[in-house]
Amino acid sequence: MAKTKKKLKKRQPKRKPKKRPVGRPTKYSKEILVESRRYIRSCKDGLKKILESTNSKTGRKRFKYDIAVRLPKAEGLALALKVRRDTLYEWAKVHPEFSDILEQINQIQADRVINKALAGEYNPLIAKLLLGKHGYKDEMKVETEEKLVRLIITKREKNAGNNR
């Protein structure tokens, strides 16, 4: 029986499979930045015309004007970009330029709320609520000194208080 030599193959190291990202691919792109900046520019307060009354005889309409508030908000940006709000915050963690956009939204919001509330154009209670999100507090510190008051109660003698 003839011995045949088997050619030994060099053992190839096992390749690790490439890791695929978990979940759906991100929608983030340069276009998202452009759309975000467009959203911020579009958030301007304006006036809205409201029908107040109509004269039944002449048909003449009377209108009043009210302020139409359009503050830039993360919620509004999420709606404009058709993504969830938590997606915006995830993008802000990964992309510094998007983080700057969210910070700009917060700065514009705080500045406008302060100015418009001081001018009387915004409801003060809503302004207070919004500014709480930006770190402003309505707080009153009351410092009091406690004084110890001693109450001394003495017993009356039975006969001393009875002078009949």
C-alpha positions in Angstrom: 0.0 0.0 0.0 1.5 3.2 -1.1 1.4 6.1 1.2 0.1 9.2 -0.3 1.0 12.5 1.1 -1.9 14.7 1.6 -1.3 18.3 1.1 -2.0 20.2 4.2 -3.9 23.3 3.6 -3.0 26.3 5.7 -5.8 26.9 8.1 -7.4 30.2 7.3 -8.4 32.2 10.4 -12.2 32.5 10.7 -13.4 35.8 9.6 -15.7 37.6 11.9 -18.9 38.7 10.2 -19.3 42.4 9.8 -21.5 43.9 12.4 -24.6 45.3 11.0 -26.2 48.2 12.8 -29.3 47.2 14.7 -32.5 48.9 13.7 -33.6 51.1 10.8 -30.9 53.2 9.0 -30.9 56.8 10.0 -32.6 59.5 8.0 -30.0 62.0 9.0 -28.4 63.9 6.2 -27.3 67.4 5.2 -30.9 67.9 3.9 -32.1 67.5 7.5 -29.9 70.4 8.5 -31.3 72.6 5.7 -34.9 71.6 6.6 -34.2 72.4 10.3 -32.9 75.9 9.5 -35.9 76.5 7.3 -38.2 75.5 10.1 -36.5 77.9 12.5 -36.8 80.8 10.0 -40.5 80.0 9.5 -41.3 80.3 13.2 -42.4 84.0 13.3 -45.2 85.4 15.3 -47.9 87.1 13.3 -51.4 88.4 13.4 -54.5 86.3 12.7 -57.8 87.8 11.6 -60.8 86.6 13.6 -64.4 87.4 12.6 -65.9 89.1 15.6 -69.4 89.9 14.4 -71.5 90.5 11.3 -74.1 93.3 11.0 -77.4 91.5 10.0 -78.8 94.6 8.2 -75.8 95.7 6.2 -73.8 92.4 6.1 -70.7 94.3 7.2 -68.2 92.1 9.0 -66.2 93.2 12.0 -62.9 91.6 12.6 -60.4 91.6 15.5 -56.8 90.7 15.3 -55.1 88.4 17.7 -51.4 87.3 17.9 -50.6 84.0 16.2 -47.8 82.5 18.2 -45.3 80.3 16.4 -42.4 79.6 18.8 -39.8 77.2 17.5 -40.0 73.9 19.4 -38.4 70.5 19.3 -41.9 69.1 18.8 -42.6 71.3 15.8 -39.2 70.4 14.3 -40.0 66.7 14.7 -43.3 67.2 12.9 -41.6 69.2 10.1 -39.0 66.5 9.6 -41.5 63.7 10.0 -39.5 61.9 12.8 -40.1 61.3 16.5 -38.9 63.8 19.0 -36.6 61.3 20.7 -34.9 60.8 17.3 -34.0 64.5 17.4 -32.2 64.0 20.7 -30.4 60.9 19.4 -29.2 62.9 16.4 -28.0 65.7 18.7 -25.9 63.2 20.7 -24.1 62.0 17.5 -24.0 65.1 15.3 -22.7 68.3 16.9 -24.2 70.5 14.2 -27.6 69.2 14.9 -27.1 69.7 18.6 -26.4 73.4 17.8 -29.7 73.6 16.0 -31.7 72.3 19.0 -29.8 74.7 21.3 -30.6 77.6 18.9 -34.3 76.6 19.2 -34.2 76.7 23.0 -32.4 80.1 22.9 -34.9 81.7 20.5 -37.8 80.3 22.5 -36.5 81.6 25.8 -35.6 85.0 24.4 -38.9 85.5 22.6 -41.0 84.3 25.6 -39.2 86.7 28.0 -39.6 89.7 25.6 -43.2 89.0 24.6 -44.3 88.3 28.2 -42.8 91.5 29.4 -44.6 93.4 26.6 -47.9 91.8 27.6 -48.3 89.9 24.3 -48.0 86.4 25.9 -50.0 85.0 28.7 -47.9 85.3 31.9 -48.8 81.9 33.3 -47.9 80.1 30.0 -44.6 82.2 29.9 -43.8 81.1 33.4 -44.4 77.5 32.5 -42.3 77.7 29.4 -39.4 79.5 31.1 -39.3 76.8 33.8 -38.0 74.5 31.1 -35.1 76.9 30.5 -34.0 76.9 34.1 -35.9 80.0 35.3 -37.6 79.6 38.7 -40.2 81.5 40.5 -39.0 81.1 44.0 -39.5 83.1 47.2 -37.1 82.7 50.1 -38.6 83.4 53.5 -36.3 83.5 56.4 -37.8 83.6 59.8 -36.4 83.5 63.3 -38.1 81.2 65.6 -38.5 82.7 69.0 -39.1 80.5 71.9 -42.0 81.8 73.9 -42.2 80.4 77.4 -45.6 80.2 78.9 -45.6 80.1 82.6 -48.6 78.8 84.2 -49.0 79.0 87.9 -51.5 77.3 90.1 -53.8 79.4 92.0 -54.4 78.6 95.5 -58.0 77.5 96.2 -58.6 80.2 98.8 -56.6 83.0 97.1 -58.9 83.3 94.1 -62.1 82.9 96.1 -62.8 86.2 97.9 -66.5 85.9 98.9 
